[in-house]
Amino acid sequence: MGPLQGIRILDLSMVVAGPFCTMILGDLGADVIKIEPPEGDVSRIVVAQERGGVPVGILNWNRNKRAMVLDLKRPGAAEVFLKMAERADAVVQNVRPGVVDRLGVGYEAVAARNPKIVYCSMAGYGFKGPYRDKPAYDPIIQGMAGVMATQRTQGRPRAVKNIIADKVTAMTAAIAILAALNEARTGKGQHIELAMIDAVAYYLMGDTAARHTLLPHKPGVPPAMGTLDPFKTADGYITIAPLTDKHWTSMLEAIGRQDLFAGDDPRPERVRRAIKALIDIFPTQTSAYWLERIEKADVPCGPVNDFDTIWDDPQFKVNETFMEYEHPRAGRVRAVRAPARFSKSKTELWRHAPGLGQHTDEILRDFGFDSAEVARLRADRIVK
């Protein structure tokens, strides 16, 4: 079931950043307990696509988990959580700063019961400062952390058309949790605090801030944007990455236009001249025609897949990147496998994305609650 078999994680998170983080850990074999309020994760409520009552947000961010309902607003609910935390290795939450403390399940309360606990808290902006209590969603983080500025076209900042800030935060959190779990083997638990804007800046700035690394800072300098936009061909689009002069010379020679990079003009001017010409040249032949020639010149290039072609791309097929399976309620489902392949353990789908409260009784029994206690908790509407 993966290298994290035996690790138990209590997951109080919702939407994407937290659930994706814990799904990564679940894919690696951890026993992830998804703990939801009676109304469920927001992904169950804000439904873009669903089938059989299962939203795709639950399928795509919550596989390899068990689920229970625990109403932390009810008297006595915090004690249930703290009792569970005594037998857990980690807690993950991404509600606004201060909420878990008011509910009685913050780090200090948990660590008092289990000093070895690894407790990961995520927030949009951080845990102090002027933005601390503001609501945060992916587009706002993209704007604040510089992502939109690096996507600038025709003078306007643009959004990356996926929830990149949530996903980068999730991956950063997963790495931090694994590091803290390693240290916890010495008996030392700790609290991880992670701001989305910090995770995104850490991810973004290595290349895009290249013109702003050496000080003093020069105002008005745009971020470095080295990646070329795709080029239209007769039947689609291709992408090229001629980073060196040798790349440019070899590629242009392969397509019969070495003159485009010739001369004594400054390199940026020769690159601009070549790009402008390629915009007119590439539409004269198919993508396959150009890719064959550019690949022979040993210049990085590739097709631009869309969501009709990517599933059948031969390299993805060899890698077995995508899988299909039968979900008991949603039917036939497509998913992306965990990308790391381990030589001695497997990271596979071993639990379907759960329904709301699907495993409440089973989980409580696993954490030491007897049948009478479970019945009382249900009667008091603490669990469901």
FENURQUI-V618312 format. One record per pair of residues at least 12 apart in sequence whose C-alpha atoms are under 10 Angstrom apart, sorted by sequence separation. I is the first residue (numbers start at 0). J is the second residue. If there is no record, write none. Layout:
I J
I J
This chain:
9 21
10 22
21 33
42 54
43 55
44 56
106 118
122 134
123 135
146 158
147 159
179 191
210 222
211 223
226 238
227 239
228 240
247 259
248 260
259 271
260 272
261 273
289 301
290 302
309 321
310 322
321 333
322 334
323 335
336 348
361 373
8 21
18 31
42 55
43 56
92 105
105 118
106 119
122 135
123 136
146 159
176 189
208 221
209 222
210 223
226 239
227 240
247 260
248 261
259 272
260 273
321 334
322 335
323 336
360 373
42 56
43 57
90 104
106 120
123 137
142 156
176 190
207 221
208 222
209 223
226 240
227 241
259 273
260 274
287 301
320 334
321 335
322 336
334 348
359 373
360 374
18 33
41 56
42 57
90 105
105 120
142 157
176 191
207 222
208 223
209 224
225 240
226 241
258 273
259 274
286 301
287 302
320 335
321 336
8 24
40 56
41 57
42 58
90 106
123 139
124 140
141 157
142 158
175 191
206 222
207 223
208 224
226 242
244 260
257 273
259 275
286 302
319 335
320 336
321 337
7 24
8 25
40 57
123 140
141 158
142 159
146 163
175 192
206 223
207 224
225 242
256 273
259 276
286 303
319 336
320 337
321 338
360 377
6 24
7 25
42 60
141 159
146 164
175 193
204 222
206 224
207 225
259 277
318 336
320 338
359 377
6 25
90 109
124 143
139 158
172 191
204 223
206 225
319 338
363 382
4 24
13 33
84 104
138 158
144 164
172 192
256 276
318 338
3 24
4 25
6 27
7 28
8 29
9 30
10 31
11 32
12 33
13 34
99 120
137 158
138 159
141 162
172 193
256 277
2 24
3 25
6 28
7 29
8 30
9 31
10 32
11 33
12 34
13 35
18 40
77 99
81 103
137 159
138 160
140 162
141 163
171 193
172 194
244 266
247 269
251 273
318 340
360 382
1 24
3 26
4 27
5 28
6 29
7 30
8 31
9 32
10 33
11 34
12 35
80 103
81 104
138 161
140 163
141 164
172 195
247 270
254 277
310 333
328 351
329 352
359 382
360 383
1 25
2 26
3 27
4 28
5 29
6 30
7 31
8 32
9 33
10 34
11 35
18 42
80 104
81 105
84 108
85 109
89 113
96 120
137 161
138 162
140 164
141 165
169 193
171 195
256 280
324 348
326 350
327 351
359 383
0 25
1 26
2 27
3 28
4 29
5 30
6 31
7 32
8 33
9 34
10 35
11 36
15 40
77 102
78 103
79 104
84 109
85 110
88 113
95 120
96 121
137 162
138 163
139 164
140 165
168 193
322 347
326 351
327 352
328 353
358 383
0 26
1 27
2 28
3 29
4 30
13 39
14 40
15 41
76 102
77 103
78 104
83 109
84 110
85 111
86 112
87 113
89 115
90 116
91 117
92 118
93 119
94 120
95 121
96 122
136 162
137 163
138 164
168 194
169 195
171 197
172 198
244 270
247 273
251 277
254 280
322 348
325 351
326 352
327 353
328 354
356 382
357 383
0 27
1 28
2 29
3 30
13 40
14 41
15 42
76 103
77 104
81 108
82 109
85 112
86 113
88 115
89 116
90 117
91 118
92 119
93 120
94 121
95 122
96 123
137 164
138 165
168 195
171 198
254 281
324 351
326 353
356 383
0 28
1 29
12 40
13 41
14 42
33 61
39 67
71 99
74 102
75 103
76 104
77 105
81 109
84 112
85 113
87 115
88 116
89 117
90 118
91 119
92 120
93 121
94 122
95 123
96 124
136 164
137 165
167 195
168 196
170 198
171 199
355 383
0 29
11 40
12 41
13 42
14 43
39 68
72 101
73 102
80 109
81 110
83 112
84 113
85 114
87 116
88 117
89 118
90 119
91 120
92 121
93 122
94 123
95 124
96 125
97 126
136 165
137 166
166 195
167 196
168 197
169 198
241 270
0 30
13 43
31 61
33 63
37 67
38 68
39 69
72 102
78 108
81 111
82 112
83 113
85 115
86 116
87 117
88 118
89 119
90 120
91 121
92 122
93 123
95 125
96 126
165 195
168 198
171 201
14 45
31 62
32 63
33 64
34 65
35 66
36 67
37 68
71 102
72 103
77 108
81 112
82 113
85 116
95 126
96 127
164 195
165 196
167 198
168 199
171 202
31 63
32 64
33 65
34 66
35 67
36 68
37 69
38 70
71 103
77 109
81 113
84 116
164 196
166 198
167 199
30 63
31 64
32 65
33 66
34 67
35 68
36 69
37 70
71 104
164 197
165 198
166 199
167 200
168 201
29 63
30 64
31 65
32 66
33 67
34 68
35 69
36 70
37 71
97 131
164 198
165 199
167 201
168 202
254 288
26 61
28 63
29 64
30 65
31 66
32 67
33 68
34 69
35 70
36 71
96 131
97 132
164 199
167 202
254 289
25 61
26 62
27 63
28 64
33 69
34 70
35 71
36 72
95 131
96 132
163 199
164 200
167 203
253 289
22 59
23 60
25 62
26 63
34 71
95 132
96 133
18 56
22 60
23 61
25 63
26 64
95 133
164 202
253 291
254 292
18 57
21 60
22 61
23 62
24 63
25 64
95 134
250 289
253 292
254 293
19 59
20 60
21 61
22 62
23 63
24 64
25 65
94 134
95 135
252 292
253 293
15 56
18 59
19 60
20 61
21 62
22 63
123 164
251 292
252 293
253 294
14 56
15 57
18 60
19 61
21 63
22 64
123 165
250 292
251 293
253 295
254 296
14 57
17 60
18 61
19 62
21 64
250 293
253 296
15 59
16 60
17 61
18 62
230 274
237 281
249 293
250 294
252 296
253 297
15 60
123 168
232 277
236 281
250 295
251 296
253 298
14 60
15 61
18 64
34 80
122 168
231 277
232 278
236 282
249 295
250 296
13 60
14 61
121 168
227 274
230 277
231 278
232 279
233 280
235 282
246 293
249 296
250 297
13 61
121 169
230 278
231 279
232 280
233 281
234 282
237 285
238 286
248 296
249 297
250 298
229 278
230 279
231 280
232 281
233 282
234 283
235 284
236 285
237 286
247 296
249 298
250 299
230 280
231 281
232 282
233 283
234 284
235 285
236 286
237 287
246 296
248 298
121 172
144 195
145 196
230 281
231 282
232 283
233 284
234 285
235 286
239 290
245 296
246 297
247 298
120 172
144 196
230 282
231 283
232 284
233 285
234 286
235 287
237 289
238 290
245 297
246 298
119 172
143 196
144 197
146 199
231 284
232 285
233 286
234 287
237 290
245 298
246 299
10 64
119 173
141 195
142 196
144 198
145 199
146 200
149 203
231 285
232 286
233 287
239 293
10 65
32 87
140 195
141 196
144 199
145 200
149 204
231 286
232 287
233 288
243 298
8 64
9 65
10 66
31 87
119 175
140 196
143 199
144 200
230 286
232 288
241 297
242 298
9 66
30 87
119 176
139 196
140 197
143 200
144 201
146 203
232 289
241 298
242 299
11 69
30 88
31 89
32 90
33 91
117 175
118 176
137 195
141 199
145 203
146 204
149 207
240 298
241 299
29 88
31 90
117 176
136 195
137 196
140 199
141 200
144 203
145 204
148 207
149 208
239 298
240 299
241 300
31 91
117 177
119 179
135 195
140 200
144 204
239 299
240 300
117 178
118 179
135 196
146 207
238 299
239 300
240 301
117 179
118 180
145 207
238 300
239 301
0 63
116 179
117 180
131 194
145 208
237 300
238 301
239 302
115 179
116 180
117 181
237 301
238 302
115 180
117 182
236 301
237 302
238 303
117 183
126 192
236 302
237 303
115 182
116 183
125 192
126 193
235 302
236 303
237 304
115 183
125 193
126 194
235 303
236 304
21 90
114 183
115 184
124 193
125 194
235 304
236 305
21 91
115 185
116 186
117 187
118 188
119 189
120 190
121 191
122 192
123 193
124 194
125 195
151 221
235 305
9 80
20 91
21 92
115 186
116 187
117 188
118 189
119 190
120 191
121 192
122 193
123 194
124 195
125 196
151 222
114 186
115 187
116 188
117 189
118 190
119 191
120 192
121 193
122 194
123 195
124 196
125 197
149 221
150 222
229 301
230 302
231 303
18 91
114 187
115 188
116 189
117 190
118 191
119 192
120 193
121 194
122 195
123 196
124 197
148 221
149 222
151 224
229 302
230 303
9 83
17 91
18 92
114 188
115 189
116 190
117 191
118 192
119 193
120 194
121 195
122 196
123 197
148 222
149 223
150 224
229 303
9 84
17 92
18 93
113 188
114 189
123 198
149 224
8 84
16 92
17 93
148 224
149 225
7 84
9 86
16 93
17 94
145 222
8 86
9 87
12 90
13 91
15 93
110 188
7 86
8 87
9 88
10 89
11 90
12 91
13 92
14 93
110 189
7 87
8 88
9 89
10 90
11 91
12 92
13 93
110 190
6 87
7 88
8 89
9 90
10 91
11 92
12 93
13 94
91 172
6 88
7 89
8 90
9 91
10 92
11 93
12 94
91 173
107 189
5 88
6 89
7 90
8 91
9 92
10 93
11 94
106 189
107 190
106 190
91 176
105 190
106 191
90 176
89 176
11 99
89 177
89 179
89 180
88 180
89 183
88 183
89 188
93 192
88 188
89 189
90 190
91 191
93 193
89 190
93 194
17 119
17 120
17 121
16 121
17 122
16 122
16 123
8 116
12 120
8 117
9 118
10 119
11 120
12 121
8 118
16 136
15 136
16 137
14 136
15 137
20 165
16 162
19 165
20 166
23 169
24 170
15 162
16 163
18 165
19 166
20 167
22 169
23 170
16 164
17 165
18 166
19 167
20 168
21 169
15 164
16 165
17 166
19 168
20 169
21 170
24 173
15 165
16 166
19 169
20 170
23 173
24 174
14 165
15 166
16 167
17 168
18 169
19 170
20 171
21 172
22 173
23 174
16 168
17 169
20 172
21 173
24 176
15 168
16 169
17 170
19 172
20 173
24 177
15 169
16 170
19 173
20 174
16 171
17 172
21 176
16 172
17 173
20 176
3 177
6 180
16 195
58 326
58 329
62 334
53 326
59 332
53 327
55 329
58 332
59 333
51 326
53 328
54 329
58 333
59 334
51 327
52 328
53 329
58 334
59 335
51 328
52 329
53 330
55 332
50 328
51 329
50 329
51 330
83 362
86 365
87 366
49 329
50 330
83 363
86 366
50 331
82 363
85 366
86 367
83 365
84 366
83 366
63 347
64 348
79 363
82 366
83 367
63 348
64 349
65 350
82 367
83 368
62 348
63 349
64 350
65 351
66 352
67 353
80 366
82 368
62 349
63 350
64 351
65 352
66 353
67 354
68 355
69 356
79 366
62 350
63 351
64 352
65 353
66 354
67 355
68 356
61 350
62 351
63 352
64 353
65 354
66 355
67 356
68 357
79 368
61 351
62 352
63 353
65 355
66 356
67 357
68 358
69 359
61 352
62 353
65 356
66 357
67 358
68 359
60 352
61 353
65 357
66 358
67 359
68 360
58 351
59 352
65 358
66 359
67 360
57 351
58 352
64 358
65 359
66 360
67 361
57 352
58 353
66 361
67 362
56 352
57 353
58 354
65 361
66 362
67 363
55 352
57 354
65 362
79 376
57 355
53 352
53 353
54 354
76 376
53 354
75 376
52 354
53 355
79 381
76 379
79 382
75 379
76 380
77 381
74 379
76 381
73 379
74 380
75 381
76 382
69 376
73 380
74 381
69 377
73 381
72 381
73 382
26 336
27 337
70 380
71 381
26 337
43 354
69 380
70 381
71 382
26 338
27 339
43 355
68 380
69 381
70 382
68 381
69 382
70 383
23 337
27 341
68 382
69 383
22 337
23 338
39 354
40 355
67 382
68 383
28 344
39 355
67 383
27 344
28 345
38 355
39 356
27 345
28 346
37 355
26 345
27 346
28 347
36 355
37 356
26 346
27 347
28 348
30 350
33 353
35 355
36 356
25 346
26 347
27 348
28 349
34 355
35 356
24 346
25 347
26 348
33 355
34 356
23 346
25 348
26 349
33 356
25 349
26 350
25 350
33 358
34 359
32 358
33 359
32 359
22 352
32 362
2 341
1 341
4 344
2 343
3 344
1 343
2 344
1 344
2 345
3 346
37 380
0 344
1 345
2 346
37 381
0 345
1 346
36 381
37 382
0 346
1 347
36 382
37 383
0 347
35 382
36 383
0 348
1 349
34 382
35 383
0 349
